[in-house]
Amino acid sequence: MTLTCFIRYQIDPFQRDAFREYAENWGRIIPRCGGHLVGYFLPHEGTNDIAWGLIAFESLAAYEAYRARLKTDPESVANFRMVQTQRFILREERTFTEVVNGTFGIPPESLAR
């Protein structure tokens, strides 16, 4: 994947389960619409109102085609509507990044020597 879209969400910490459902829905929708879902992440310790979504694409053109498909996918439309109705996402920021070769997906070395 060439580009990864990092989505930073400020969520209502009292509606954590609603965000979890929203993220789980994307687990079906994003791959169907052409995105490579890296994952969604809820806060665990520390700050309790910041969540992340990471979606990779071959190019910016692939991202634009994906966005167009999202607008016509019935489950995607319903997921966006759920956010508007329940208002558990307070703010959303998107940043596009590229991986530095040789630095991603490297497993830990064995500690047994």
N, C-alpha and C positions, 0 to 999 in steps of 0.2 A: 504494500500500500504506500502511496506517495504522500498523501496528506491525511492528517488526523484532526478532526474537529473536536476540540475540548470544550464541553459545555459546562459552565460553572453555574450552579443553581443556588440561590438563597431560598431556603424552604421554611415553611412554618414548622418548627420542631414539634409542635403538638399534632401535626398532621403527617407524621412520618409514614404511617401505614398507607395513606393515600398516595404519597410519592412512590412508595415501594410498588404499589399496584400499577401506577403510571409507568414506572421503569420496566416492570415485568411485561406490560403490554408492548413496549417497544422491542422487547426480545423477539416477538413474532413479526412485528411490522417492519422494522428497519431492514432485516435481511431480505424480506419479500420485496421491498421497494428499491433494493440495490446498494444498501450501505453495509459495510463490514463492521458489525457491532463488536467493539473491543470490550465494553461493559459499562454498567451503571454502578455507582458507588454511593452508599449512604454514610453519613458520619457515624463513627463508632465511639471514639473518645475525643475529648477536647471540644472544639467548636461543634455545636449541635445543630447548626442551621445551614451548613454548606454541603451540597452533594455534587457529584460529577457524572457526566456522561461522555464517553469517548467513542467516536464513530470514524472509521477510516474509509478513504476513497482513493481511487487510482489517479484522479485529477480533479481540478475545480469544475470542469465540465461534467464529470460523473456526479459530483455533488449537486450541481444545478439540476441535472436530470432526476436525481433522487428527490430533491425538494419538490419538483413538479409532480412526481408520482405520489408523494405524501399528500398533496392537496386533493387528490382524487380517490385515495384509498379510504373506504368507509371506516375501517377500524382506526386509522390515523386521525380522521376527522373527529371521531367519537372521543379519542384520547385527548386531543386538544380541547374539545368541548368540556371534558371532565375537569381540566385545569381551570378553565374560565369559570365554571360553576362552583367548584370547591375552593378555589383560590389558595392552594397550598404552595404554589411557586410564587415567591415575592419578587424575584429578580432573576434574569437569565443573561449570561454573557457567553459569547462564542469567540474562540480563538483558533485559528488554523495553524498547525505546526507540521514540521517534517522531521522524521526520525534521523538521527545522526548514525550513519552506518557503523556497525560494530558495537552499538550500545544498547540494543533493544532485544529482549527475549533471551538474555544470557543467563543460563541457570547457575546457581551457586556452586562453587567448587566444593568437593567433599572435604569435610573437616577432619576426617580420619586419615592420618598419614602414618 
